[in-house]
């Protein structure tokens, strides 16, 4: 199953209404600029609603725009991967995080 980054972000917010930018970023594994751009685009298109102050928004999916299919990593029992669209980028980021820890 291959999802676009927009679908991944929207599915996460559908499953986790009220998620913050940082939670979305951490859970999806997408890059900072990509996540920021996607959230802004979906908000301007009316597909996302946000509340809070600039820099500390929480997001919910606007009614009728839900995207289902988010699976938390603990629930995945196969090699199907949900998160960053490029598995090599994710592997690199995991290795880099391990070195920095």
N, CA, C and O atoms as a GROMACS GRO file, in nm:
protein
  404
    1UNK      N    1   0.085  -0.118   0.000
    1UNK     CA    2   0.000   0.000   0.000
    1UNK      C    3   0.089   0.123   0.000
    1UNK      O    4   0.174   0.140   0.088
    2UNK      N    5   0.070   0.208  -0.097
    2UNK     CA    6   0.154   0.326  -0.110
    2UNK      C    7   0.066   0.450  -0.097
    2UNK      O    8  -0.022   0.474  -0.181
    3UNK      N    9   0.089   0.529   0.006
    3UNK     CA   10   0.009   0.649   0.029
    3UNK      C   11   0.095   0.772   0.005
    3UNK      O   12   0.216   0.771   0.024
    4UNK      N   13   0.029   0.879  -0.038
    4UNK     CA   14   0.101   1.005  -0.051
    4UNK      C   15   0.122   1.063   0.088
    4UNK      O   16   0.056   1.023   0.184
    5UNK      N   17   0.213   1.157   0.098
    5UNK     CA   18   0.238   1.219   0.228
    5UNK      C   19   0.115   1.294   0.276
    5UNK      O   20   0.088   1.298   0.396
    6UNK      N   21   0.038   1.353   0.184
    6UNK     CA   22  -0.085   1.421   0.223
    6UNK      C   23  -0.183   1.322   0.285
    6UNK      O   24  -0.244   1.351   0.387
    7UNK      N   25  -0.198   1.205   0.222
    7UNK     CA   26  -0.289   1.103   0.276
    7UNK      C   27  -0.242   1.054   0.413
    7UNK      O   28  -0.324   1.030   0.501
    8UNK      N   29  -0.113   1.040   0.430
    8UNK     CA   30  -0.058   0.995   0.558
    8UNK      C   31  -0.089   1.097   0.667
    8UNK      O   32  -0.135   1.060   0.775
    9UNK      N   33  -0.064   1.224   0.639
    9UNK     CA   34  -0.090   1.330   0.738
    9UNK      C   35  -0.239   1.339   0.769
    9UNK      O   36  -0.277   1.348   0.886
   10UNK      N   37  -0.323   1.336   0.666
   10UNK     CA   38  -0.468   1.346   0.687
   10UNK      C   39  -0.521   1.224   0.763
   10UNK      O   40  -0.608   1.238   0.849
   11UNK      N   41  -0.469   1.105   0.732
   11UNK     CA   42  -0.512   0.985   0.804
   11UNK      C   43  -0.472   0.992   0.951
   11UNK      O   44  -0.548   0.951   1.038
   12UNK      N   45  -0.352   1.045   0.978
   12UNK     CA   46  -0.309   1.058   1.118
   12UNK      C   47  -0.400   1.154   1.194
   12UNK      O   48  -0.441   1.124   1.306
   13UNK      N   49  -0.431   1.268   1.134
   13UNK     CA   50  -0.516   1.367   1.202
   13UNK      C   51  -0.658   1.312   1.219
   13UNK      O   52  -0.722   1.340   1.320
   14UNK      N   53  -0.707   1.236   1.120
   14UNK     CA   54  -0.838   1.173   1.134
   14UNK      C   55  -0.839   1.081   1.256
   14UNK      O   56  -0.936   1.080   1.332
   15UNK      N   57  -0.733   1.003   1.273
   15UNK     CA   58  -0.724   0.909   1.385
   15UNK      C   59  -0.690   0.976   1.517
   15UNK      O   60  -0.717   0.921   1.623
   16UNK      N   61  -0.630   1.096   1.511
   16UNK     CA   62  -0.584   1.167   1.631
   16UNK      C   63  -0.629   1.313   1.626
   16UNK      O   64  -0.545   1.402   1.613
   17UNK      N   65  -0.761   1.338   1.636
   17UNK     CA   66  -0.809   1.477   1.630
   17UNK      C   67  -0.749   1.562   1.742
   17UNK      O   68  -0.735   1.515   1.855
   18UNK      N   69  -0.715   1.684   1.710
   18UNK     CA   70  -0.654   1.773   1.808
   18UNK      C   71  -0.503   1.759   1.816
   18UNK      O   72  -0.439   1.815   1.905
   19UNK      N   73  -0.445   1.683   1.722
   19UNK     CA   74  -0.300   1.664   1.721
   19UNK      C   75  -0.228   1.795   1.692
   19UNK      O   76  -0.276   1.877   1.614
   20UNK      N   77  -0.115   1.812   1.756
   20UNK     CA   78  -0.033   1.931   1.732
   20UNK      C   79   0.063   1.906   1.616
   20UNK      O   80   0.082   1.792   1.572
   21UNK      N   81   0.122   2.013   1.567
   21UNK     CA   82   0.220   2.003   1.458
   21UNK      C   83   0.331   1.906   1.495
   21UNK      O   84   0.368   1.821   1.414
   22UNK      N   85   0.385   1.918   1.615
   22UNK     CA   86   0.496   1.832   1.659
   22UNK      C   87   0.453   1.686   1.664
   22UNK      O   88   0.529   1.598   1.623
   23UNK      N   89   0.332   1.658   1.714
   23UNK     CA   90   0.283   1.520   1.718
   23UNK      C   91   0.269   1.463   1.577
   23UNK      O   92   0.307   1.348   1.552
   24UNK      N   93   0.215   1.543   1.487
   24UNK     CA   94   0.198   1.500   1.348
   24UNK      C   95   0.335   1.472   1.286
   24UNK      O   96   0.354   1.370   1.219
   25UNK      N   97   0.428   1.562   1.306
   25UNK     CA   98   0.562   1.549   1.252
   25UNK      C   99   0.630   1.422   1.304
   25UNK      O  100   0.686   1.345   1.226
   26UNK      N  101   0.625   1.400   1.435
   26UNK     CA  102   0.689   1.283   1.495
   26UNK      C  103   0.625   1.152   1.449
   26UNK      O  104   0.695   1.055   1.423
   27UNK      N  105   0.493   1.150   1.441
   27UNK     CA  106   0.422   1.026   1.408
   27UNK      C  107   0.436   0.987   1.262
   27UNK      O  108   0.447   0.868   1.230
   28UNK      N  109   0.436   1.084   1.172
   28UNK     CA  110   0.439   1.051   1.029
   28UNK      C  111   0.580   1.031   0.976
   28UNK      O  112   0.598   0.962   0.876
   29UNK      N  113   0.679   1.089   1.041
   29UNK     CA  114   0.816   1.075   0.994
   29UNK      C  115   0.847   1.158   0.871
   29UNK      O  116   0.953   1.142   0.811
   30UNK      N  117   0.756   1.246   0.833
   30UNK     CA  118   0.780   1.333   0.717
   30UNK      C  119   0.869   1.450   0.757
   30UNK      O  120   0.882   1.481   0.876
   31UNK      N  121   0.929   1.513   0.660
   31UNK     CA  122   1.019   1.624   0.688
   31UNK      C  123   0.944   1.746   0.739
   31UNK      O  124   0.824   1.762   0.715
   32UNK      N  125   1.015   1.832   0.811
   32UNK     CA  126   0.957   1.951   0.873
   32UNK      C  127   0.890   2.040   0.768
   32UNK      O  128   0.774   2.078   0.785
   33UNK      N  129   0.961   2.074   0.662
   33UNK     CA  130   0.904   2.165   0.563
   33UNK      C  131   0.786   2.102   0.490
   33UNK      O  132   0.689   2.171   0.458
   34UNK      N  133   0.794   1.972   0.464
   34UNK     CA  134   0.684   1.902   0.397
   34UNK      C  135   0.559   1.905   0.483
   34UNK      O  136   0.450   1.936   0.434
   35UNK      N  137   0.574   1.872   0.611
   35UNK     CA  138   0.460   1.870   0.702
   35UNK      C  139   0.400   2.009   0.715
   35UNK      O  140   0.278   2.024   0.711
   36UNK      N  141   0.484   2.109   0.732
   36UNK     CA  142   0.437   2.246   0.746
   36UNK      C  143   0.359   2.290   0.621
   36UNK      O  144   0.253   2.350   0.632
   37UNK      N  145   0.413   2.260   0.504
   37UNK     CA  146   0.347   2.295   0.378
   37UNK      C  147   0.213   2.224   0.363
   37UNK      O  148   0.113   2.286   0.327
   38UNK      N  149   0.211   2.093   0.392
   38UNK     CA  150   0.087   2.016   0.380
   38UNK      C  151  -0.022   2.068   0.473
   38UNK      O  152  -0.137   2.082   0.432
   39UNK      N  153   0.014   2.097   0.596
   39UNK     CA  154  -0.085   2.147   0.692
   39UNK      C  155  -0.141   2.281   0.645
   39UNK      O  156  -0.262   2.304   0.652
   40UNK      N  157  -0.054   2.369   0.598
   40UNK     CA  158  -0.099   2.500   0.549
   40UNK      C  159  -0.190   2.487   0.428
   40UNK      O  160  -0.292   2.554   0.420
   41UNK      N  161  -0.153   2.401   0.333
   41UNK     CA  162  -0.235   2.382   0.213
   41UNK      C  163  -0.372   2.324   0.248
   41UNK      O  164  -0.474   2.372   0.199
   42UNK      N  165  -0.373   2.223   0.331
   42UNK     CA  166  -0.500   2.158   0.365
   42UNK      C  167  -0.589   2.253   0.446
   42UNK      O  168  -0.712   2.248   0.434
   43UNK      N  169  -0.530   2.338   0.528
   43UNK     CA  170  -0.607   2.438   0.603
   43UNK      C  171  -0.668   2.540   0.507
   43UNK      O  172  -0.787   2.571   0.517
   44UNK      N  173  -0.588   2.593   0.414
   44UNK     CA  174  -0.638   2.691   0.318
   44UNK      C  175  -0.746   2.633   0.226
   44UNK      O  176  -0.834   2.706   0.181
   45UNK      N  177  -0.739   2.505   0.198
   45UNK     CA  178  -0.839   2.439   0.113
   45UNK      C  179  -0.965   2.402   0.190
   45UNK      O  180  -1.062   2.354   0.131
   46UNK      N  181  -0.964   2.424   0.321
   46UNK     CA  182  -1.081   2.394   0.403
   46UNK      C  183  -1.092   2.249   0.444
   46UNK      O  184  -1.197   2.207   0.494
   47UNK      N  185  -0.987   2.171   0.424
   47UNK     CA  186  -0.990   2.030   0.460
   47UNK      C  187  -0.947   2.006   0.605
   47UNK      O  188  -0.976   1.901   0.662
   48UNK      N  189  -0.880   2.104   0.663
   48UNK     CA  190  -0.838   2.097   0.803
   48UNK      C  191  -0.890   2.219   0.877
   48UNK      O  192  -0.902   2.328   0.820
   49UNK      N  193  -0.921   2.200   1.003
   49UNK     CA  194  -0.954   2.310   1.092
   49UNK      C  195  -0.844   2.316   1.196
   49UNK      O  196  -0.791   2.213   1.238
   50UNK      N  197  -0.810   2.436   1.238
   50UNK     CA  198  -0.706   2.448   1.340
   50UNK      C  199  -0.750   2.545   1.447
   50UNK      O  200  -0.830   2.636   1.423
   51UNK      N  201  -0.695   2.524   1.565
   51UNK     CA  202  -0.724   2.615   1.676
   51UNK      C  203  -0.595   2.639   1.752
   51UNK      O  204  -0.498   2.564   1.738
   52UNK      N  205  -0.595   2.744   1.832
   52UNK     CA  206  -0.476   2.779   1.907
   52UNK      C  207  -0.413   2.904   1.851
   52UNK      O  208  -0.472   2.974   1.768
   53UNK      N  209  -0.294   2.932   1.897
   53UNK     CA  210  -0.221   3.051   1.852
   53UNK      C  211  -0.112   3.009   1.754
   53UNK      O  212  -0.069   2.894   1.754
   54UNK      N  213  -0.068   3.103   1.671
   54UNK     CA  214   0.033   3.073   1.571
   54UNK      C  215   0.155   3.010   1.636
   54UNK      O  216   0.208   3.060   1.736
   55UNK      N  217   0.199   2.900   1.579
   55UNK     CA  218   0.312   2.827   1.633
   55UNK      C  219   0.272   2.718   1.730
   55UNK      O  220   0.356   2.635   1.768
   56UNK      N  221   0.146   2.716   1.770
   56UNK     CA  222   0.099   2.614   1.865
   56UNK      C  223  -0.043   2.570   1.827
   56UNK      O  224  -0.130   2.558   1.914
   57UNK      N  225  -0.065   2.545   1.699
   57UNK     CA  226  -0.197   2.504   1.652
   57UNK      C  227  -0.221   2.356   1.682
   57UNK      O  228  -0.128   2.276   1.688
   58UNK      N  229  -0.348   2.323   1.700
   58UNK     CA  230  -0.390   2.183   1.699
   58UNK      C  231  -0.486   2.168   1.582
   58UNK      O  232  -0.557   2.263   1.547
   59UNK      N  233  -0.488   2.051   1.522
   59UNK     CA  234  -0.560   2.030   1.397
   59UNK      C  235  -0.666   1.921   1.410
   59UNK      O  236  -0.648   1.823   1.481
   60UNK      N  237  -0.778   1.941   1.339
   60UNK     CA  238  -0.879   1.837   1.320
   60UNK      C  239  -0.918   1.840   1.173
   60UNK      O  240  -0.905   1.942   1.105
   61UNK      N  241  -0.966   1.726   1.125
   61UNK     CA  242  -1.008   1.717   0.985
   61UNK      C  243  -1.150   1.772   0.974
   61UNK      O  244  -1.237   1.738   1.054
   62UNK      N  245  -1.172   1.858   0.876
   62UNK     CA  246  -1.305   1.915   0.852
   62UNK      C  247  -1.402   1.802   0.815
   62UNK      O  248  -1.363   1.708   0.746
   63UNK      N  249  -1.526   1.811   0.861
   63UNK     CA  250  -1.624   1.706   0.830
   63UNK      C  251  -1.632   1.679   0.679
   63UNK      O  252  -1.636   1.771   0.597
   64UNK      N  253  -1.635   1.552   0.646
   64UNK     CA  254  -1.642   1.510   0.506
   64UNK      C  255  -1.508   1.494   0.438
   64UNK      O  256  -1.502   1.453   0.322
   65UNK      N  257  -1.399   1.525   0.508
   65UNK     CA  258  -1.265   1.514   0.451
   65UNK      C  259  -1.179   1.408   0.521
   65UNK      O  260  -1.058   1.405   0.502
   66UNK      N  261  -1.241   1.323   0.600
   66UNK     CA  262  -1.168   1.223   0.675
   66UNK      C  263  -1.096   1.126   0.581
   66UNK      O  264  -1.147   1.090   0.475
   67UNK      N  265  -0.976   1.087   0.620
   67UNK     CA  266  -0.899   0.985   0.548
   67UNK      C  267  -0.868   0.877   0.649
   67UNK      O  268  -0.799   0.900   0.748
   68UNK      N  269  -0.920   0.758   0.624
   68UNK     CA  270  -0.901   0.649   0.718
   68UNK      C  271  -0.786   0.560   0.674
   68UNK      O  272  -0.746   0.563   0.557
   69UNK      N  273  -0.734   0.484   0.764
   69UNK     CA  274  -0.627   0.392   0.730
   69UNK      C  275  -0.500   0.412   0.809
   69UNK      O  276  -0.401   0.343   0.786
   70UNK      N  277  -0.500   0.507   0.903
   70UNK     CA  278  -0.380   0.525   0.986
   70UNK      C  279  -0.367   0.406   1.078
   70UNK      O  280  -0.465   0.364   1.141
   71UNK      N  281  -0.247   0.351   1.086
   71UNK     CA  282  -0.219   0.240   1.176
   71UNK      C  283  -0.097   0.279   1.258
   71UNK      O  284   0.009   0.309   1.203
   72UNK      N  285  -0.113   0.280   1.391
   72UNK     CA  286   0.001   0.311   1.477
   72UNK      C  287   0.105   0.200   1.461
   72UNK      O  288   0.069   0.085   1.439
   73UNK      N  289   0.232   0.235   1.470
   73UNK     CA  290   0.339   0.138   1.446
   73UNK      C  291   0.329   0.016   1.534
   73UNK      O  292   0.368  -0.093   1.493
   74UNK      N  293   0.278   0.030   1.656
   74UNK     CA  294   0.265  -0.085   1.745
   74UNK      C  295   0.166  -0.186   1.690
   74UNK      O  296   0.174  -0.305   1.722
   75UNK      N  297   0.072  -0.141   1.606
   75UNK     CA  298  -0.030  -0.230   1.553
   75UNK      C  299   0.015  -0.301   1.426
   75UNK      O  300  -0.049  -0.397   1.384
   76UNK      N  301   0.121  -0.256   1.365
   76UNK     CA  302   0.165  -0.313   1.239
   76UNK      C  303   0.240  -0.442   1.266
   76UNK      O  304   0.341  -0.443   1.337
   77UNK      N  305   0.191  -0.552   1.210
   77UNK     CA  306   0.255  -0.681   1.232
   77UNK      C  307   0.315  -0.737   1.104
   77UNK      O  308   0.366  -0.849   1.103
   78UNK      N  309   0.310  -0.661   0.997
   78UNK     CA  310   0.369  -0.705   0.872
   78UNK      C  311   0.476  -0.604   0.832
   78UNK      O  312   0.510  -0.515   0.910
   79UNK      N  313   0.527  -0.619   0.713
   79UNK     CA  314   0.629  -0.525   0.669
   79UNK      C  315   0.570  -0.403   0.600
   79UNK      O  316   0.643  -0.324   0.539
   80UNK      N  317   0.439  -0.387   0.607
   80UNK     CA  318   0.375  -0.268   0.553
   80UNK      C  319   0.416  -0.150   0.640
   80UNK      O  320   0.405  -0.156   0.762
   81UNK      N  321   0.464  -0.044   0.577
   81UNK     CA  322   0.515   0.070   0.654
   81UNK      C  323   0.431   0.194   0.627
   81UNK      O  324   0.412   0.234   0.512
   82UNK      N  325   0.383   0.254   0.733
   82UNK     CA  326   0.311   0.381   0.723
   82UNK      C  327   0.401   0.487   0.783
   82UNK      O  328   0.457   0.466   0.891
   83UNK      N  329   0.417   0.595   0.718
   83UNK     CA  330   0.503   0.701   0.768
   83UNK      C  331   0.567   0.772   0.651
   83UNK      O  332   0.500   0.802   0.552
   84UNK      N  333   0.694   0.799   0.662
   84UNK     CA  334   0.764   0.869   0.556
   84UNK      C  335   0.753   0.790   0.426
   84UNK      O  336   0.771   0.668   0.425
   85UNK      N  337   0.725   0.857   0.317
   85UNK     CA  338   0.703   0.790   0.189
   85UNK      C  339   0.828   0.720   0.138
   85UNK      O  340   0.817   0.623   0.062
   86UNK      N  341   0.944   0.765   0.176
   86UNK     CA  342   1.068   0.704   0.129
   86UNK      C  343   1.131   0.623   0.242
   86UNK      O  344   1.179   0.681   0.340
   87UNK      N  345   1.131   0.489   0.232
   87UNK     CA  346   1.185   0.406   0.341
   87UNK      C  347   1.334   0.430   0.366
   87UNK      O  348   1.379   0.415   0.480
   88UNK      N  349   1.410   0.467   0.264
   88UNK     CA  350   1.552   0.494   0.286
   88UNK      C  351   1.573   0.621   0.368
   88UNK      O  352   1.663   0.628   0.451
   89UNK      N  353   1.489   0.721   0.346
   89UNK     CA  354   1.497   0.843   0.425
   89UNK      C  355   1.465   0.812   0.570
   89UNK      O  356   1.533   0.861   0.661
   90UNK      N  357   1.363   0.731   0.593
   90UNK     CA  358   1.326   0.694   0.730
   90UNK      C  359   1.440   0.618   0.797
   90UNK      O  360   1.474   0.646   0.912
   91UNK      N  361   1.501   0.521   0.726
   91UNK     CA  362   1.612   0.445   0.781
   91UNK      C  363   1.729   0.537   0.815
   91UNK      O  364   1.789   0.525   0.922
   92UNK      N  365   1.760   0.629   0.725
   92UNK     CA  366   1.867   0.725   0.751
   92UNK      C  367   1.838   0.807   0.876
   92UNK      O  368   1.925   0.824   0.961
   93UNK      N  369   1.714   0.857   0.888
   93UNK     CA  370   1.676   0.938   1.004
   93UNK      C  371   1.685   0.857   1.133
   93UNK      O  372   1.727   0.910   1.236
   94UNK      N  373   1.644   0.729   1.129
   94UNK     CA  374   1.653   0.645   1.248
   94UNK      C  375   1.799   0.622   1.287
   94UNK      O  376   1.833   0.629   1.406
   95UNK      N  377   1.885   0.596   1.189
   95UNK     CA  378   2.028   0.576   1.218
   95UNK      C  379   2.091   0.703   1.273
   95UNK      O  380   2.169   0.699   1.367
   96UNK      N  381   2.057   0.816   1.213
   96UNK     CA  382   2.109   0.944   1.259
   96UNK      C  383   2.065   0.972   1.402
   96UNK      O  384   2.144   1.020   1.484
   97UNK      N  385   1.939   0.944   1.433
   97UNK     CA  386   1.889   0.964   1.569
   97UNK      C  387   1.964   0.874   1.668
   97UNK      O  388   1.992   0.916   1.780
   98UNK      N  389   1.995   0.752   1.626
   98UNK     CA  390   2.069   0.660   1.712
   98UNK      C  391   2.210   0.710   1.741
   98UNK      O  392   2.259   0.694   1.853
   99UNK      N  393   2.275   0.768   1.643
   99UNK     CA  394   2.410   0.821   1.661
   99UNK      C  395   2.408   0.942   1.752
   99UNK      O  396   2.497   0.960   1.835
  100UNK      N  397   2.306   1.025   1.738
  100UNK     CA  398   2.296   1.146   1.819
  100UNK      C  399   2.258   1.119   1.963
  100UNK      O  400   2.284   1.201   2.051
  101UNK      N  401   2.196   1.004   1.989
  101UNK     CA  402   2.147   0.974   2.125
  101UNK      C  403   2.259   0.940   2.219
  101UNK      O  404   2.235   0.912   2.336
   0.00000   0.00000   0.00000
